Amino acid sequence: MKFFPLVNLRTSKETTLVFMLAVYMVGFMKSGLATAQTPADIDHLTQQWLDTERQISHVEADWLAQEPILEQRIALLRAEREQLQNILAVSHASQDDVDTRREALLAEQDELEAEQQTLAQALGGLVNRLDAMLPMLPDPLRSSWENEQALLSATPDSSEQLQVALAKLSLLAEFNERVTVHEAPMKATDGSQVMVKQLYLGIGTAWFVSADGSYSGFGQAGIEGWQWHFDNAVNAADIAEAVAIYERQQQADLVRLPVNLDSDGAINLNAAANSGSVQP
């Protein structure tokens, strides 16, 4: 005897389901046929068999209809899981990068703070040396320094202090590299006020002469600051000639002026300007 399948089963789940239904129906029919006595009973059993077949077909059709949807949902869930895993991996990698960058920034911050502390110490020393030089500067240069100092705020930071210190050093270098003439009143040895013209050669040496030539002398930095000395031995005519040449009232020519290199208490401001310190 040959058996033909009632339906074309595609999966093991479908096979199990249909097989269980078939076994149930075979058993049911055997018991029913065994007790059937009339054609009406046989018709009733046959109808039940057909209903069962329709139910089996309906279950199979419903499964076949739902299977693609379920498989698609499973595929979507797997793709979503993979995407979440990738996001987590990228998140962990990004966190590692953030931690590495944070450690690098902290190390850089420590280095900058150390450099700032070193700069603050060096700047403090520079400011102290410049303040010590102020009384020894020629009057025009000292006035320029005081103007720069006045630009500082009440509580200046390192940047502001450095800017002013560099401005002072620039003024010092410029003044030291040129000849400067400055007109100002001076108190003579007899107590009278005399208007003179001062001729500066850099920041270390200067001469002065009054308009009528009756007063003359020289100036230089000393331990107590810049000092002027009235000295009739200094040729007033030579100083006046040098001033006239500077002011272009006379043609250029060689002029001899005395330089005092051995005065007691004199300070070499040219060396101080180059070394950043004042040495007697």
C-alpha positions as CSV (number, residue, x, y, z in Angstrom):
1,M,0.0,0.0,0.0
2,K,1.3,3.5,-1.0
3,F,0.8,6.6,1.1
4,F,0.6,10.0,-0.5
5,P,1.1,13.2,1.5
6,L,-1.9,15.3,1.9
7,V,0.2,18.6,1.7
8,N,3.6,19.6,0.6
9,L,5.4,20.3,3.8
10,R,8.4,22.8,3.7
11,T,9.8,22.9,7.2
12,S,10.2,20.5,10.2
13,K,7.8,22.6,12.3
14,E,5.1,22.2,9.6
15,T,5.8,18.5,9.3
16,T,5.5,18.0,13.1
17,L,2.2,19.9,13.2
18,V,0.6,18.1,10.3
19,F,1.9,14.7,11.4
20,M,0.3,15.2,14.9
21,L,-3.0,16.2,13.2
22,A,-2.9,13.2,10.9
23,V,-2.2,10.7,13.7
24,Y,-5.1,12.2,15.7
25,M,-7.5,11.9,12.7
26,V,-6.4,8.3,11.9
27,G,-7.1,7.3,15.5
28,F,-10.3,9.2,15.5
29,M,-11.5,7.6,12.3
30,K,-10.5,4.1,13.4
31,S,-12.5,4.4,16.6
32,G,-15.4,6.1,14.7
33,L,-15.5,3.4,11.9
34,A,-15.4,0.8,14.5
35,T,-18.5,2.1,16.1
36,A,-20.2,3.3,12.9
37,Q,-23.4,1.4,12.2
38,T,-25.1,3.4,9.5
39,P,-24.3,5.2,6.3
40,A,-25.3,8.4,8.1
41,D,-22.5,7.8,10.7
42,I,-20.0,7.2,7.9
43,D,-21.1,10.5,6.2
44,H,-20.7,12.3,9.5
45,L,-17.2,11.0,10.0
46,T,-16.3,11.8,6.4
47,Q,-17.4,15.4,6.9
48,Q,-15.3,15.6,10.1
49,W,-12.3,14.3,8.1
50,L,-12.8,17.0,5.4
51,D,-13.2,19.7,8.1
52,T,-9.9,18.5,9.6
53,E,-8.2,18.6,6.2
54,R,-9.4,22.2,5.7
55,Q,-8.1,23.1,9.1
56,I,-4.8,21.6,8.3
57,S,-4.6,23.5,5.0
58,H,-5.6,26.7,6.8
59,V,-2.9,26.2,9.4
60,E,-0.3,25.5,6.8
61,A,-1.4,28.5,4.7
62,D,-1.4,30.8,7.7
63,W,2.1,29.6,8.6
64,L,3.4,30.1,5.1
65,A,1.9,33.6,5.1
66,Q,3.4,34.5,8.5
67,E,6.8,32.9,7.9
68,P,8.3,35.7,5.6
69,I,7.1,38.4,8.0
70,L,8.7,36.6,11.0
71,E,11.9,36.1,9.0
72,Q,12.0,39.7,8.1
73,R,11.4,40.8,11.7
74,I,14.3,38.5,12.8
75,A,16.5,39.9,10.1
76,L,15.7,43.5,11.2
77,L,16.3,42.6,14.9
78,R,19.7,41.1,14.0
79,A,20.6,44.2,11.9
80,E,19.6,46.4,14.8
81,R,21.6,44.4,17.2
82,E,24.7,44.6,14.9
83,Q,24.2,48.3,14.6
84,L,23.9,48.8,18.3
85,Q,27.1,46.7,18.8
86,N,28.9,48.9,16.3
87,I,27.7,52.0,18.1
88,L,28.9,50.7,21.4
89,A,32.3,49.8,19.9
90,V,32.6,53.3,18.4
91,S,31.5,54.8,21.8
92,H,34.1,52.8,23.6
93,A,36.8,53.9,21.1
94,S,35.7,57.5,21.3
95,Q,35.8,57.4,25.1
96,D,39.3,56.0,24.9
97,D,40.3,58.9,22.6
98,V,38.7,61.4,25.0
99,D,40.6,60.0,27.9
100,T,43.8,60.0,26.0
101,R,43.2,63.6,24.9
102,R,42.3,64.6,28.4
103,E,45.5,63.2,29.8
104,A,47.5,65.0,27.1
105,L,45.7,68.3,27.9
106,L,46.3,67.9,31.6
107,A,50.0,67.2,31.0
108,E,50.2,70.2,28.7
109,Q,48.4,72.3,31.3
110,D,51.0,71.3,34.0
111,E,53.8,72.2,31.6
112,L,52.3,75.6,30.8
113,E,51.8,76.3,34.5
114,A,55.4,75.4,35.2
115,E,56.5,77.7,32.3
116,Q,54.3,80.5,33.6
117,Q,55.8,80.2,37.1
118,T,59.3,80.4,35.6
119,L,58.3,83.4,33.5
120,A,56.7,85.1,36.5
121,Q,60.0,84.7,38.4
122,A,62.1,85.9,35.6
123,L,59.7,88.8,34.9
124,G,59.8,89.8,38.6
125,G,63.6,90.0,38.4
126,L,63.5,92.1,35.3
127,V,61.0,94.5,36.7
128,N,63.1,94.9,39.8
129,R,66.2,95.7,37.8
130,L,64.4,98.2,35.7
131,D,63.0,99.9,38.8
132,A,66.5,100.1,40.2
133,M,67.7,101.8,37.0
134,L,65.0,104.5,36.9
135,P,66.8,107.1,39.1
136,M,70.0,106.7,37.1
137,L,68.4,107.5,33.7
138,P,68.6,110.8,31.9
139,D,65.6,113.0,32.4
140,P,63.9,112.6,29.0
141,L,64.2,108.8,29.2
142,R,63.1,108.6,32.8
143,S,60.0,110.6,31.8
144,S,59.2,108.2,29.0
145,W,59.6,105.3,31.4
146,E,57.2,106.9,33.9
147,N,54.6,107.4,31.2
148,E,54.8,103.6,30.3
149,Q,54.6,102.8,34.0
150,A,51.4,104.9,34.3
151,L,49.7,102.6,31.8
152,L,49.7,99.7,34.2
153,S,46.5,98.8,35.9
154,A,46.1,98.7,39.7
155,T,46.6,94.9,39.7
156,P,48.6,94.1,36.5
157,D,48.9,90.5,35.3
158,S,52.1,89.0,34.0
159,S,51.2,89.8,30.4
160,E,50.7,93.5,31.1
161,Q,53.9,93.8,33.2
162,L,55.8,92.1,30.4
163,Q,54.4,94.5,27.8
164,V,55.4,97.5,29.8
165,A,58.9,96.1,30.6
166,L,59.5,95.4,26.9
167,A,58.4,99.0,26.0
168,K,60.9,100.4,28.6
169,L,63.7,98.3,27.2
170,S,62.8,99.4,23.7
171,L,62.9,103.1,24.8
172,L,66.2,102.4,26.5
173,A,67.8,100.9,23.4
174,E,66.5,103.6,21.1
175,F,67.8,106.4,23.4
176,N,71.2,104.7,23.8
177,E,71.7,104.4,20.1
178,R,71.3,108.1,19.2
179,V,72.3,111.7,20.1
180,T,69.5,113.6,21.9
181,V,69.1,117.3,22.7
182,H,66.8,118.3,25.5
183,E,66.1,121.8,26.8
184,A,65.3,122.1,30.5
185,P,65.9,124.4,33.5
186,M,68.7,123.6,35.9
187,K,69.6,124.9,39.3
188,A,73.1,126.6,39.2
189,T,75.6,126.5,42.0
190,D,74.6,130.0,43.0
191,G,71.0,128.9,43.5
192,S,69.6,130.5,40.3
193,Q,67.5,128.7,37.7
194,V,69.3,128.5,34.3
195,M,67.7,127.3,31.0
196,V,70.2,125.1,29.3
197,K,70.3,122.7,26.4
198,Q,71.4,119.2,27.3
199,L,73.3,117.1,24.7
200,Y,73.0,113.3,25.5
201,L,75.4,110.8,23.9
202,G,73.4,107.6,24.6
203,I,72.4,107.0,28.2
204,G,75.8,107.3,29.9
205,T,77.1,110.7,29.1
206,A,75.7,114.2,28.6
207,W,76.8,117.9,28.4
208,F,74.9,121.1,28.9
209,V,75.3,124.7,28.0
210,S,73.3,127.9,28.6
211,A,72.2,130.1,25.8
212,D,74.8,132.8,26.6
213,G,77.5,130.3,27.2
214,S,78.0,131.4,30.8
215,Y,77.1,128.0,32.2
216,S,78.3,124.6,31.1
217,G,79.1,121.2,32.5
218,F,78.5,117.5,32.1
219,G,76.1,114.8,33.5
220,Q,76.4,111.1,34.2
221,A,74.7,108.4,36.2
222,G,75.9,107.9,39.8
223,I,75.1,105.7,42.7
224,E,72.6,108.3,43.9
225,G,71.1,108.7,40.4
226,W,71.7,110.9,37.4
227,Q,73.9,113.9,38.4
228,W,74.7,117.1,36.7
229,H,78.0,118.9,37.4
230,F,78.6,122.6,36.6
231,D,82.2,122.8,35.3
232,N,83.6,125.9,33.6
233,A,86.5,123.8,32.4
234,V,84.1,122.2,29.9
235,N,84.3,124.4,26.8
236,A,80.8,125.9,26.4
237,A,81.6,126.9,22.8
238,D,82.2,123.3,21.8
239,I,79.0,122.1,23.4
240,A,77.0,124.9,21.7
241,E,78.6,124.0,18.4
242,A,77.6,120.3,18.8
243,V,74.1,121.3,19.7
244,A,73.9,123.6,16.6
245,I,75.1,120.8,14.4
246,Y,72.5,118.5,15.8
247,E,69.7,121.0,15.3
248,R,71.1,121.6,11.7
249,Q,71.8,125.2,12.4
250,Q,75.4,124.6,11.4
251,Q,77.2,122.4,9.0
252,A,78.5,119.1,10.3
253,D,82.0,119.1,11.7
254,L,84.2,117.3,14.2
255,V,83.7,118.5,17.8
256,R,85.8,117.5,20.7
257,L,84.0,117.1,24.0
258,P,85.4,115.8,27.3
259,V,84.3,112.4,28.7
260,N,84.8,111.7,32.4
261,L,85.5,108.0,32.8
262,D,87.1,108.0,36.3
263,S,84.6,109.9,38.4
264,D,83.9,108.4,41.8
265,G,80.5,106.8,42.0
266,A,79.9,106.8,38.2
267,I,77.9,104.0,36.8
268,N,78.2,102.6,33.3
269,L,74.5,102.6,32.1
270,N,75.6,101.4,28.7
271,A,76.8,98.1,30.3
272,A,73.6,98.0,32.4
273,A,71.5,98.4,29.3
274,N,73.2,95.5,27.5
275,S,73.4,93.1,30.5
276,G,70.1,93.9,32.1
277,S,71.7,94.8,35.5
278,V,73.4,97.9,36.9
279,Q,77.1,97.5,37.8
280,P,79.3,100.2,39.4
